[in-house]
Amino acid sequence: MEQAKTGTTTLGLVCKDGVIFAADKRVTSGHFIPHKDFDKVIQINDNIVVTVAGSVSDVQMFIKLFRAELKLKSIKTNRMTTVREAANYAARIAYENSKQYFQSIAQLLVGGFDNSGTKIYEVNIDGAIFEIKEYVSTGSGSIIVYGVLENSYKDTINVKEGEELAVKCIGSAIQRDSGSGNGIDVITVTKGNIKKTYQKKITNTLS
């Protein structure tokens, strides 16, 4: 479980008219910061989005495989892959990797839209999968995010309000968690549309 700890903050938020994904931009290696502009909220295809936390090499390999397999599935079935199908496939990859001698370390949020609406699933590194009804956060800054959400989240929240709350959550994690920082990305998903609605780089300087 020490390997599973990762310096990052990701967030998935369920709103009455869509879902929201957000994350910081920092990559850490122990106390060193090798990268300050890494995308942790990634659009996979026309209807699926993931957030990633974990080993960068594992995350990058997962994204390549996940994107290719969903495209192949769409070609074979001649229809849009549902969010549930995409999450199940991600969970299968995670489960198979968890049984290897050298385990892949990647924790994922998988979401998007399909004919049934918008959804978010959490996929743990062991392949466990959970549908999220309110909110979820991963990474070392998640404890701070949960503190903000417990006081601020309401099940009547709309996408516009959710975006503002997501920025507040990631911003709070950046202020208090050394493993998170350097920027905020937010993607909103409504039925039929995926859009990056907020992107901000944060430069930490000594005054």
N, C-alpha and C positions, 0 to 999 in steps of 0.2 A: 504493500500500500504506500510505502514511502516513494516508490517510483511513480505512483499515480498522482502524487501532488504536483500541481503545475502552476507556474506563475502566470496567471491570466484572469480575466473576468469576462464571462459571456452571460447573456440574458435572453430568455424567451418569455414573452408577455402575451396573454390571451385577452383580446378586447372584444367588445360586442359586435364590431364590424370588421374584424380582421385579427391578424397576429403580428407581433413585432419581434425582431431579433436585433441584438446590439452586442458590441464587444469593444475592448480596448485594442491597441495596436502593438503592444510591446512583446518582444521575445526575450526570455531570460535563460541564462545558463548558470545556475547557482546565483552568485551575486553579480555576475557580469550581464550586461545588456548587449547582445550581439546585433539585434535588429530593432528598429523603432517604427517600422511601417509595414507590419505584416497583417494581411487581411484574414480575420478570423470569422467573418460573416460572408459566406460564399454562395452565390447563386449557381445551382447545379444545372438547371435547365429552365424551361419556360414556367414551371410551376413549383419547383422544389428549391428550398434554401437550407443550408446547414450552418451551424456554428461549430467551431473546433477548439478543443483544449487538449494539450498533451505534447508529446514528442513531435517536433516539426517534421522530421522525416516520415514518421508514421502517418501524420495528418496529410502530408502531401501525397503519399502513396495511396491513402484511402480515397482522397478526392479524385485522383486519376481513375482508379478502378470504379468508384461509385458512379462517376459521370459517364464512363464508357458503358457500364452495364445497364444503366437506366436508359441510355440512348438505344442500346441494342434491344432492350425489352419493349420500348415504344415502337421500334421498327417492326418487331415480330408480331405485336398485338394490334398495331395500327390504332392505338388510342393513347390518351394521356395516362401516365402512371399515377396511381392514387398516392396520397401522402402516406397512408398506412402501408402500402406495398413498399414504398421507398424506405420507410423506417424499418420494416421487417428485414429488408435486404441489408441495411446498415447493421442491424443487430446480428444478423447471421455472420457478416464479416468479422464483427467484434468478437462473437462467440468462438469462431474458428481460430482467430488469432490468440485468444486467451488460453487455448490449449497447446500452443506452441512452446518450445523450450525458451525461445527468446520472444517474450510477449510484446505485442504492439500496445502502445500506450496512447489512446485517443478517446476522449469523451466527447459525445456529440449531442447536439440538438438538431433534430430533423423536422422540418415543417414546410408548409406551403398551402396551396389550394387545389381542390379538385371539384367534381360535380356536387359533392356533399358539403362543401364549405371550406373553411380554413382550419388547420390543426397544427399542433406541436407535439412531438414525441421526444422524450429523453432516452438516449441510448448509452448505457454505461459500458465501461471497458470490458466487462465480462459478458456482454451481450444481452443483459437485462433491458427491457423496454417498457416505458411507462407513457401513457397519454397524459398530457398536461392540461388541466382544466383552468388554472389561474396563471401561475408563473413558475419559472425555474431559473436557477443560476448555477454555473459551474466555475471551477477554478479557485485560486487562492483568495480572490476578492469577493467570492460569493457570500461569505458570512456578512459582509458589509452591505451587499445588495439586499439580502434578505431582511436586514434590519430596516432599510428604507421601505421596502415593499410591505412589510407587516403593518406599517403605519399609514401608507399612502395608497395602496391598491384597493380598488373597488370593482366589483363585477359589472358595474355599469359603465366602466371607462371606455371611451372611444379611441380610435387610432391616433387622432391628433393629441389627445391627452396622454395616451400611452407613449407616444414618441417623446414628449416632454419628460415623462416619468423615467423612461429608459435612459435618457441623457443624464438625468439627475442621479440615477443608480450607478451608472458606469463612472460618472464624474466623482461620486463619493468614494468608490473603490479605488480610483486613481489617487485620490488624496491620502488614503490610509494604507493601501497595500503596495509594497515596493515591487511586487511582481507584475503589477498592472500599470499602464501609462502610455504616454506619447500620442494619444489620440482616441477618438470615439467614432465608430461606424454604426449607423442604424439603418436597417432595411425593414420596410413595412410591406405586409402582404394582405391584400384584400382579394375577394373572389374575382379572378381574372386578371390580376395585376400584381407585379412585384416591382418595388421601387426603392432605390437608396434615397432616403429622405434627409439624412443628416450625415455629414462627414466633417470632422474637425481634427486638425493636428494640434497637439499640445507640446510646446517646447519648454522643457524645464531648464531654467537658468538660475545661476546664483546671483543674488542681488548684493 
